[in-house]
Amino acid sequence: MAISLLKIPTSLLRIQNNELTFFSGEGSARSSVLISQNRRRSRYFPIVSMAATPVQTFLEKTTPLSTHHTGVPLMVNACTGKMGKAVIQAAQAAGLHVVPVSFGLEEESGKTFQIGGNDFLVHGPSDRESVLASVLDKYPNLIVVDYTAPTAVNANAELYCKVGVPFVMGTTGGDRELLRKTVEDSNVYAVISPQMGKQVVAFLAAMEIMAEQFPGAFSGYSLQVLESHQASKADVSGTAKAVISCFNKLGVSFNMDEIQLIRDPKEQLEMVGVPEEHLSGHAFHMYHLQSPDGTVSFEFQHNVCGRSIYAEGTVDAALFLAKKIESKDHKRIYNMIDVLREGNMR
């Protein structure tokens, strides 16, 4: 989880029925971060983060969808990946029935992997359609969770729609317009969102609303942005881009190439304050606004350690989707804003 500090009165923010587009992002501790070494006076930001609690695995039990204690059958593809493992643990802890089958790479085909105390048989690309149809036949209320690869997004969505399996697409990339059209042309229900962290989505929604309602509110202010992710993430965070876009609408002049990217583990430890155990998976974002005369400043932060925030959001999305399917809702494509608006997240 992460604590996001939005220093404006919350009474000024209203959720409106607008569609928002978000981009991908990826123990209680308090430390300080040096945002810029070029300033005449060094500026430090407080970081507040909450460590994810180890997920407790519960005994799986299949029960009707309408009961409070759900046994929704969930198929997690790419189960051997870091996100796949995190989702399986979160789903088991929530009482969902994670089916012991998954799609993976060709070299994983036919192999069994133990995850969360259970064995999962992985199938390669060649027999996916027949396997998925067989799993759906055994578990009629099946929902698929996809955390595979950007290059597989569209082909996977086509497969889910062809077989008729509702799905939660957490994978980023691919042709997003084609993805949406594929679902629209089918009778399949889906939650599509490259940012599954529900608290981060709420923060982005609040920023978007503020930008729409108060354009130019920060005209003339300077902005500094620092974002730290694991060394394997070479590109700029899409979440940071979305927040900066909001600041641009609020009147702040800032170019994306001004973002201070931290990818060096030593800097992350010593300068940013990332816990050592989360160097391989974290997302620390800091935004500092200052008035032209230097007398007023605002600080916005959201810091994520590990992947539990995304896994928990994914489970909420799957439970949300199960309810929409059961109620035969007329709408079939949802995003995380829809999940947030439902108001019954765990």
SELUMLO-938643 format. One record per residue (C-alpha): x, y, z; residue number from 1. Coordinates in nm, 2 decimals, m for minus. Example, Ala and Ser with C-alpha at 12.3 -4.5 7.8 and 13.67 -1.06 7.14 Angstrom:
BEGIN
> 1.23, m0.45, 0.78, 1
> 1.37, m0.11, 0.71, 2
end
This chain:
BEGIN
> 0.00, 0.00, 0.00, 1
> 0.10, 0.36, m0.02, 2
> 0.00, 0.69, 0.14, 3
> m0.06, 0.97, m0.10, 4
> m0.05, 1.32, 0.04, 5
> m0.29, 1.56, m0.15, 6
> m0.26, 1.89, 0.02, 7
> m0.59, 2.05, m0.09, 8
> m0.93, 2.03, 0.10, 9
> m1.09, 1.70, 0.00, 10
> m1.43, 1.87, 0.01, 11
> m1.33, 2.05, m0.31, 12
> m1.30, 1.72, m0.50, 13
> m1.60, 1.55, m0.66, 14
> m1.60, 1.23, m0.86, 15
> m1.78, 1.29, m1.19, 16
> m1.90, 1.04, m1.44, 17
> m1.61, 1.09, m1.68, 18
> m1.39, 0.83, m1.82, 19
> m1.03, 0.86, m1.71, 20
> m0.73, 0.70, m1.88, 21
> m0.44, 0.59, m1.67, 22
> m0.10, 0.45, m1.74, 23
> 0.11, 0.18, m1.58, 24
> 0.32, 0.23, m1.28, 25
> 0.50, m0.02, m1.07, 26
> 0.77, m0.14, 0.67, 27
> 0.60, 0.15, 0.82, 28
> 0.90, 0.37, 0.74, 29
> 0.98, 0.74, 0.74, 30
> 1.29, 0.89, 0.58, 31
> 1.40, 1.19, 0.37, 32
> 1.48, 1.23, 0.01, 33
> 1.71, 1.49, m0.16, 34
> 1.51, 1.60, m0.46, 35
> 1.77, 1.82, m0.63, 36
> 2.14, 1.86, m0.58, 37
> 2.15, 2.17, m0.79, 38
> 1.95, 2.39, m0.56, 39
> 2.12, 2.66, m0.35, 40
> 1.95, 2.51, m0.04, 41
> 1.90, 2.13, m0.04, 42
> 1.54, 2.03, m0.02, 43
> 1.43, 1.72, 0.16, 44
> 1.09, 1.55, 0.13, 45
> 0.94, 1.32, 0.40, 46
> 0.84, 0.98, 0.27, 47
> 0.56, 0.79, 0.44, 48
> 0.50, 0.43, 0.33, 49
> 0.34, 0.12, 0.46, 50
> 0.49, m0.22, 0.42, 51
> 0.27, m0.49, 0.28, 52
> 0.18, m0.74, 0.54, 53
> 0.26, m1.10, 0.45, 54
> m0.04, m1.26, 0.28, 55
> m0.21, m1.54, 0.47, 56
> m0.32, m1.83, 0.25, 57
> m0.67, m1.96, 0.34, 58
> m0.82, m2.29, 0.26, 59
> m0.99, m2.26, m0.08, 60
> m1.36, m2.32, m0.08, 61
> m1.61, m2.29, m0.36, 62
> m1.94, m2.11, m0.25, 63
> m2.21, m1.93, m0.45, 64
> m2.12, m1.58, m0.58, 65
> m2.40, m1.42, m0.39, 66
> m2.26, m1.51, m0.05, 67
> m2.03, m1.28, 0.14, 68
> m1.75, m1.54, 0.15, 69
> m1.68, m1.59, m0.22, 70
> m1.52, m1.88, m0.40, 71
> m1.49, m1.72, m0.74, 72
> m1.28, m1.94, m0.96, 73
> m0.98, m1.74, m1.09, 74
> m0.72, m1.84, m1.35, 75
> m0.40, m1.64, m1.32, 76
> m0.19, m1.64, m1.64, 77
> 0.18, m1.60, m1.62, 78
> 0.16, m1.75, m1.27, 79
> 0.54, m1.78, m1.24, 80
> 0.59, m1.41, m1.29, 81
> 0.62, m1.17, m0.99, 82
> 0.28, m1.02, m1.04, 83
> 0.12, m1.36, m1.11, 84
> 0.26, m1.49, m0.78, 85
> 0.14, m1.18, m0.59, 86
> m0.21, m1.21, m0.74, 87
> m0.24, m1.58, m0.65, 88
> m0.14, m1.51, m0.29, 89
> m0.39, m1.22, m0.26, 90
> m0.67, m1.42, m0.43, 91
> m0.62, m1.72, m0.20, 92
> m0.62, m1.49, 0.11, 93
> m0.95, m1.34, m0.01, 94
> m1.11, m1.68, m0.04, 95
> m1.11, m1.70, m0.42, 96
> m1.06, m2.04, m0.58, 97
> m0.74, m2.02, m0.79, 98
> m0.76, m2.29, m1.05, 99
> m0.44, m2.50, m1.08, 100
> m0.38, m2.41, m1.45, 101
> m0.20, m2.12, m1.61, 102
> m0.06, m2.01, m1.95, 103
> 0.31, m1.94, m1.97, 104
> 0.61, m1.95, m2.20, 105
> 0.68, m2.23, m2.44, 106
> 0.98, m2.34, m2.23, 107
> 0.74, m2.37, m1.93, 108
> 0.48, m2.58, m2.11, 109
> 0.39, m2.91, m1.94, 110
> 0.58, m2.82, m1.62, 111
> 0.43, m2.79, m1.27, 112
> 0.52, m2.50, m1.04, 113
> 0.44, m2.47, m0.67, 114
> 0.30, m2.13, m0.58, 115
> 0.13, m2.04, m0.26, 116
> 0.14, m2.40, m0.14, 117
> m0.04, m2.53, m0.45, 118
> 0.08, m2.69, m0.77, 119
> 0.01, m2.51, m1.10, 120
> 0.03, m2.68, m1.44, 121
> 0.15, m2.44, m1.71, 122
> 0.05, m2.47, m2.07, 123
> 0.24, m2.31, m2.36, 124
> 0.10, m2.12, m2.66, 125
> 0.01, m2.42, m2.88, 126
> m0.29, m2.56, m2.69, 127
> m0.43, m2.25, m2.52, 128
> m0.77, m2.25, m2.68, 129
> m0.86, m2.61, m2.60, 130
> m0.72, m2.58, m2.24, 131
> m0.91, m2.26, m2.17, 132
> m1.24, m2.41, m2.30, 133
> m1.18, m2.72, m2.08, 134
> m1.11, m2.50, m1.77, 135
> m1.43, m2.30, m1.84, 136
> m1.63, m2.61, m1.88, 137
> m1.51, m2.73, m1.54, 138
> m1.55, m2.38, m1.38, 139
> m1.85, m2.20, m1.55, 140
> m1.80, m1.89, m1.34, 141
> m1.43, m1.86, m1.43, 142
> m1.25, m1.52, m1.45, 143
> m0.91, m1.49, m1.60, 144
> m0.64, m1.25, m1.47, 145
> m0.38, m1.15, m1.73, 146
> m0.03, m1.03, m1.62, 147
> 0.16, m1.16, m1.92, 148
> 0.36, m0.95, m2.17, 149
> 0.28, m0.63, m2.37, 150
> 0.32, m0.83, m2.69, 151
> 0.06, m1.08, m2.58, 152
> m0.22, m0.84, m2.48, 153
> m0.42, m0.84, m2.80, 154
> m0.38, m1.21, m2.88, 155
> m0.48, m1.31, m2.53, 156
> m0.78, m1.08, m2.53, 157
> m0.89, m1.23, m2.86, 158
> m0.86, m1.58, m2.71, 159
> m1.06, m1.49, m2.40, 160
> m1.34, m1.33, m2.61, 161
> m1.34, m1.62, m2.85, 162
> m1.38, m1.88, m2.58, 163
> m1.62, m1.65, m2.38, 164
> m1.42, m1.60, m2.06, 165
> m1.45, m1.27, m1.87, 166
> m1.11, m1.13, m1.77, 167
> m0.91, m0.87, m1.58, 168
> m0.64, m0.72, m1.80, 169
> m0.36, m0.58, m1.59, 170
> m0.09, m0.61, m1.85, 171
> 0.03, m0.29, m2.01, 172
> 0.11, m0.22, m2.37, 173
> m0.04, m0.37, m2.69, 174
> m0.29, m0.19, m2.91, 175
> m0.54, m0.05, m2.65, 176
> m0.80, 0.07, m2.91, 177
> m0.80, m0.28, m3.06, 178
> m0.82, m0.43, m2.72, 179
> m1.13, m0.24, m2.64, 180
> m1.29, m0.31, m2.98, 181
> m1.22, m0.68, m2.94, 182
> m1.42, m0.68, m2.61, 183
> m1.69, m0.46, m2.75, 184
> m1.75, m0.69, m3.04, 185
> m1.79, m0.99, m2.80, 186
> m2.03, m1.06, m2.52, 187
> m1.75, m1.09, m2.27, 188
> m1.72, m0.88, m1.95, 189
> m1.37, m0.73, m1.87, 190
> m1.19, m0.49, m1.64, 191
> m0.91, m0.32, m1.84, 192
> m0.66, m0.11, m1.65, 193
> m0.28, m0.08, m1.68, 194
> m0.28, 0.06, m1.33, 195
> m0.44, m0.17, m1.08, 196
> m0.33, m0.01, m0.76, 197
> m0.66, 0.13, m0.64, 198
> m0.51, 0.39, m0.41, 199
> m0.28, 0.52, m0.69, 200
> m0.59, 0.53, m0.92, 201
> m0.78, 0.73, m0.66, 202
> m0.49, 0.98, m0.63, 203
> m0.47, 1.01, m1.01, 204
> m0.85, 1.07, m1.03, 205
> m0.82, 1.34, m0.76, 206
> m0.54, 1.51, m0.96, 207
> m0.74, 1.49, m1.28, 208
> m1.05, 1.64, m1.11, 209
> m0.84, 1.92, m0.96, 210
> m0.69, 2.00, m1.29, 211
> m1.03, 2.01, m1.46, 212
> m1.19, 2.23, m1.20, 213
> m0.91, 2.47, m1.12, 214
> m0.71, 2.51, m1.44, 215
> m0.41, 2.75, m1.40, 216
> m0.42, 2.73, m1.02, 217
> m0.05, 2.68, m1.00, 218
> 0.05, 2.92, m1.29, 219
> 0.41, 3.04, m1.25, 220
> 0.50, 2.77, m1.00, 221
> 0.81, 2.56, m1.07, 222
> 0.80, 2.18, m1.04, 223
> 1.06, 1.92, m0.95, 224
> 0.98, 1.55, m1.01, 225
> 1.17, 1.25, m0.88, 226
> 1.06, 0.89, m0.95, 227
> 1.24, 0.58, m0.84, 228
> 1.18, 0.23, m0.97, 229
> 1.37, m0.10, m0.98, 230
> 1.67, m0.10, m1.21, 231
> 1.50, m0.31, m1.47, 232
> 1.25, m0.04, m1.55, 233
> 1.42, 0.17, m1.81, 234
> 1.14, 0.40, m1.92, 235
> 0.97, 0.69, m1.74, 236
> 0.67, 0.59, m1.52, 237
> 0.34, 0.63, m1.70, 238
> 0.19, 0.73, m1.36, 239
> 0.44, 1.01, m1.33, 240
> 0.35, 1.13, m1.68, 241
> m0.02, 1.13, m1.59, 242
> 0.04, 1.34, m1.28, 243
> 0.27, 1.58, m1.47, 244
> 0.00, 1.62, m1.73, 245
> m0.24, 1.73, m1.46, 246
> 0.02, 1.98, m1.33, 247
> 0.05, 2.12, m1.69, 248
> m0.32, 2.18, m1.69, 249
> m0.29, 2.35, m1.36, 250
> m0.05, 2.60, m1.52, 251
> 0.29, 2.45, m1.45, 252
> 0.55, 2.45, m1.72, 253
> 0.74, 2.12, m1.71, 254
> 0.89, 1.89, m1.97, 255
> 0.90, 1.52, m1.93, 256
> 1.28, 1.51, m1.98, 257
> 1.32, 1.71, m1.66, 258
> 1.21, 1.42, m1.45, 259
> 1.48, 1.29, m1.22, 260
> 1.50, 0.92, m1.27, 261
> 1.66, 0.71, m1.00, 262
> 1.75, 0.36, m1.11, 263
> 2.08, 0.31, m0.93, 264
> 2.02, 0.08, m0.62, 265
> 2.28, 0.27, m0.42, 266
> 2.11, 0.60, m0.48, 267
> 1.77, 0.44, m0.40, 268
> 1.90, 0.32, m0.07, 269
> 2.10, 0.63, 0.04, 270
> 1.91, 0.91, m0.12, 271
> 1.55, 0.79, m0.17, 272
> 1.52, 0.57, 0.13, 273
> 1.39, 0.26, m0.05, 274
> 1.41, m0.04, 0.19, 275
> 1.67, m0.28, 0.07, 276
> 1.43, m0.57, 0.04, 277
> 1.22, m0.37, m0.21, 278
> 1.49, m0.25, m0.45, 279
> 1.37, m0.51, m0.70, 280
> 1.01, m0.39, m0.68, 281
> 0.91, m0.04, m0.58, 282
> 0.76, 0.29, m0.71, 283
> 0.85, 0.60, m0.52, 284
> 0.72, 0.93, m0.67, 285
> 0.78, 1.28, m0.54, 286
> 0.64, 1.61, m0.68, 287
> 0.75, 1.94, m0.54, 288
> 0.59, 2.27, m0.64, 289
> 0.73, 2.62, m0.54, 290
> 0.59, 2.97, m0.60, 291
> 0.79, 3.22, m0.80, 292
> 0.91, 3.40, m0.49, 293
> 0.99, 3.08, m0.30, 294
> 0.76, 3.16, m0.02, 295
> 0.50, 2.88, m0.09, 296
> 0.56, 2.51, m0.16, 297
> 0.34, 2.20, m0.21, 298
> 0.46, 1.84, m0.19, 299
> 0.28, 1.54, m0.34, 300
> 0.40, 1.18, m0.29, 301
> 0.30, 0.82, m0.34, 302
> 0.54, 0.55, m0.25, 303
> 0.49, 0.18, m0.32, 304
> 0.70, m0.11, m0.18, 305
> 0.65, m0.45, m0.34, 306
> 0.35, m0.55, m0.55, 307
> 0.07, m0.62, m0.30, 308
> m0.11, m0.29, m0.38, 309
> m0.15, m0.41, m0.74, 310
> m0.24, m0.76, m0.64, 311
> m0.51, m0.64, m0.40, 312
> m0.65, m0.41, m0.66, 313
> m0.67, m0.70, m0.91, 314
> m0.86, m0.92, m0.66, 315
> m1.11, m0.63, m0.60, 316
> m1.14, m0.60, m0.98, 317
> m1.22, m0.97, m1.01, 318
> m1.48, m0.96, m0.73, 319
> m1.63, m0.65, m0.89, 320
> m1.65, m0.83, m1.23, 321
> m1.81, m1.14, m1.08, 322
> m2.09, m0.92, m0.93, 323
> m2.15, m0.74, m1.26, 324
> m2.17, m1.08, m1.44, 325
> m2.41, m1.22, m1.18, 326
> m2.64, m0.91, m1.21, 327
> m2.62, m0.92, m1.59, 328
> m2.51, m0.55, m1.60, 329
> m2.57, m0.38, m1.93, 330
> m2.21, m0.24, m1.93, 331
> m1.94, m0.49, m2.01, 332
> m1.61, m0.30, m2.02, 333
> m1.49, m0.14, m1.69, 334
> m1.18, 0.03, m1.55, 335
> m1.05, 0.08, m1.20, 336
> m1.25, 0.40, m1.16, 337
> m1.56, 0.18, m1.20, 338
> m1.42, m0.05, m0.93, 339
> m1.35, 0.25, m0.70, 340
> m1.70, 0.39, m0.75, 341
> m1.85, 0.07, m0.64, 342
> m1.75, 0.16, m0.29, 343
> m1.72, m0.19, m0.14, 344
> m1.35, m0.27, m0.18, 345
> m1.20, m0.48, 0.09, 346
end
